[in-house]
Amino acid sequence: DPYFNCPYEYGSFFLLGSIWWAEILEREATADLTGEAMGDINQRDYHKLLRHLPVVELDSIVLGKVNPYWRDWIAHPDNDEYWDQASFLNHLEYLDIPVYHQSGWYDGDGIGSKLNYSKMASHGHQNQKLVLGPWGHTDKATRMGPLLTDFGEEASIDLPRSYTRWLDHWLLGIDNGIDKEPLVSIFAMGSNKWLYGDTYPLPETQFTKYYLASNGNANSLNGDGWLSTTPPDETVATTDVYTYDPGDPTPDPTMYYDLDCVEGEEEADDEESVEEAIAKRRAFHNRINSERQDILVYETTPLDKPLTFAGPISAVLYAASSAKDTDWFMRLSMVREDGNVYRLVRGVIRARYRNSFSKPELLNPGEIYEYHLDLWQTGITIPVGAKMRVEVSSAAFPMFSRNLNTGGHNETETEYKVAEQTIYHDKNHPSYILLPVIPD
């Protein structure tokens, strides 16, 4: 669904993905068998290019011309009749057929499998098969995940054979036994085991709240934020505060760029190995978390026993802003004993769409609102000694377009306002992340 994946994601404009895709279309890069066009696109310095305001003019800067569908996308920030042409979720009630849903925990379009399966199941459609593994955007399973993570032989199942068996059974009537297998198969990274059931989330799932808490200073990795399964009481601070400045937007901590090169301290090294690049990415994540005061960081203590969660993840955030509109980002990561950070999921909600994506409502500055964020889905076993980290911010640049905090059209305007953001986590406003815990 284009309003929940690309070019928009829950109201926020998926800036890098949208301009990247538009250039691929304009240059017909997928038809260039030499790979040169795709290589050129992927080598662009998006951190510099995408700082330009207004955003709507980026087609002329990146593509060299005015692009009609880029302009159409930006002309329709609400989920209106324009997007109805491509939206199908509300029509699935009438599509009672067997479906094979497949995606990966690291699939940049993986929200589709979550939303599609959920909608089909909500209408009682039978024979909905779902397979979610430790892969990216692919039709074939591999044992190697992002950042050279090896998930073992169990991960590399024969997906094409599975598709074929499914189609043979439902289209040709072949009795090959696939209808007798569990409908849902999801992979727990770390323990590298498949979990099975006939519904998603799995029947044994115990949804567990991990509450945000602090002594009033969760700003950065050096702050005092923590995560706890104990609901908040009056003994801890009730708020954390940070300043969000669109002129200095909070970086996406998982999108590495050479800070030193940008600051003019040294030149980027184009000859680094894959391992060196991965190490830089992980160090970048911690550096951003350590240096930026506009990121709130909440961590568990090191686990004393393994924790497995697998399935859909969401969050509830109580927050107030001095602005008429703003964005809220939440990110969940695993931090190993050696300090390396492994990204898991993230979610966003544009404040004006907190109640409806088709009927925006601006904020009353200073008023507390309840926000619900979809953090997509994942499956992992967190090992003993590792920690879970939740980050809260109001930008993830340049992955997402900046909210200018004015309440106006963020992609056609150039003026912006600095916003004071307050996150609440008291007894009456318990902000938390909801994990689909699988009992041992």
MOCOR-V301634 format. One line per field, one symbol per residue. phi: phi as a letter, one per 20 degrees, with the letter a starting at -180 (. if undefined). psi: psi as a letter, one per 40 degrees, with the letter a starting at -180 (. if undefined). A space follows every 10 residues. Layout:
BEGIN
phi->???
psi->???
END
This chain:
BEGIN
phi->.fecbaedcl neffffffff fffgffelff eeffnfffff ffefeffege ffcfggefff feenafdffg ffgffcfeed fffgfdecgf dfgedecfcd ebacfdefdf ffffffffff ffemfeldec cccedeebec eceeegllee enfgfefefg ffgffffgfe ddmfednffe egfdccdefn elcedcadcc ffgefdfced efbaeobefm feedfbdbee gfceedfebc cbdddffcfg fffedfbegf ffenebefde dfefffffff ffffgffffe eeeececccf fgfebfcdcb qfcbbdcebc cfefbadcdc cdcddfgenf dcfdbbbbbe gfdfdbedcf cfeegneecd dddeemaabb defgnecdcd dcbdbbeegd fffemeneef edddebcfde dcddbdfece fbdddefdgg
psi->heeecheihf dhhgdddddd ddddddefde egededdddd deeigdddde ehiiddeddd ddeeihhddd ddddegeiga dddddehede eedeggihhh hhaidfheee dddddddddd ddeehifhhh hhafiagiei iiehaiffhh eidddgigdd dddddddddd defhgeedee ihdhhihhic efihhiaeih iidehghhhh ihiifegehi eeafiiiieh iiaeeiieii hihhhdegih iheeghigdd ddeediiihe eiiddddddd dddddddddd dheehhhhii ihheiihhhh aihiihhhii ieieiiihii hhihhideeh hhiciiiihh defddheegi hiihheihih ihhhfbiihi hhiheiiihh ihaeigiedi ihheeeeahd eeieiiihih hhhifadegg hihhhghhi.
END
